[in-house]
Amino acid sequence: MFDSPIEWAIVVLVILVLFGTKKLPEFARNVGRASGEFTRGKMEIEREIRAAANPASPSSAGNESVVNAAKALGIDTSNKDETVLRREISDKLKTS
């Protein structure tokens, strides 16, 4: 997307024009915080999915966590028992 230094310079100039030099540090802080929030959310969802896919894990004791993980992956949970959901979650994780 931004292969050359000229393209990066244009992006920096546009940001400076839009936000000004006084707002630039605040903008960078907000971008960093948003990135951190996204990463933490992603890791939490991955952890829940792995816990639901691993039946030996003590954190996956309840059927509710399996259903939540399946919903997070976009799997239809209606009329399916825990075993079927675990298999579908495992299959979905193998394909991604």
C-alpha positions in Angstrom: 0.0 0.0 0.0 2.7 2.5 1.0 5.7 1.2 -0.9 7.7 4.4 -1.4 9.0 7.0 1.0 7.1 9.7 -0.9 3.8 8.0 -0.2 4.7 7.9 3.5 5.7 11.6 3.4 2.3 12.5 1.9 0.5 10.5 4.6 2.4 12.3 7.3 1.8 15.7 5.8 -2.0 15.0 5.6 -2.0 13.9 9.2 -0.2 17.1 10.2 -2.6 19.3 8.3 -5.7 17.5 9.7 -4.6 17.3 13.3 -1.8 19.9 13.8 1.4 19.4 15.7 -0.2 19.8 19.1 -2.8 17.0 18.5 -0.4 14.6 16.9 0.9 13.0 20.2 -2.7 12.6 21.4 -3.7 11.0 18.1 -0.7 8.6 18.3 -1.6 7.6 21.9 -5.2 6.9 20.9 -4.1 4.7 18.0 -1.7 2.8 20.3 -4.5 2.2 22.8 -6.9 1.1 20.2 -4.4 -1.3 18.8 -3.7 -2.7 22.3 -7.4 -3.2 22.9 -7.9 -5.0 19.6 -4.9 -7.3 20.4 -6.2 -8.1 23.9 -9.7 -8.8 22.6 -8.3 -11.1 19.9 -6.2 -13.0 22.4 -9.1 -13.4 24.7 -11.3 -14.8 22.0 -8.5 -17.2 20.8 -8.1 -18.4 24.4 -11.8 -19.1 24.8 -11.9 -21.0 21.5 -8.8 -23.1 22.5 -10.3 -23.8 25.9 -13.6 -24.9 24.3 -11.8 -27.1 21.8 -9.7 -28.8 24.5 -12.1 -31.0 26.6 -9.3 -31.8 29.1 -8.8 -28.2 30.0 -10.3 -27.3 33.4 -11.5 -23.9 32.1 -13.8 -25.5 29.6 -15.9 -27.3 32.2 -19.2 -25.7 31.3 -21.3 -26.1 28.2 -21.8 -22.3 28.2 -18.1 -21.7 27.2 -18.4 -24.1 24.3 -21.6 -22.3 23.1 -19.9 -18.9 23.4 -16.8 -20.0 21.5 -19.0 -21.5 18.8 -21.0 -18.3 18.5 -17.7 -16.3 18.4 -16.7 -18.4 15.4 -20.0 -17.9 13.7 -21.2 -21.5 14.1 -25.0 -22.1 14.5 -25.5 -23.6 17.9 -29.2 -24.4 17.7 -30.2 -28.1 18.4 -26.5 -29.2 18.8 -25.0 -30.9 21.8 -21.6 -30.1 23.3 -19.8 -32.9 21.4 -21.0 -31.7 18.0 -20.1 -28.1 18.9 -16.6 -29.1 20.0 -16.1 -31.0 16.7 -17.3 -28.1 14.6 -15.1 -25.7 16.6 -12.1 -27.9 16.1 -12.8 -28.2 12.3 -13.2 -24.4 12.1 -9.9 -23.8 13.9 -8.1 -26.3 11.6 -9.3 -24.5 8.5 -8.3 -21.0 9.7 
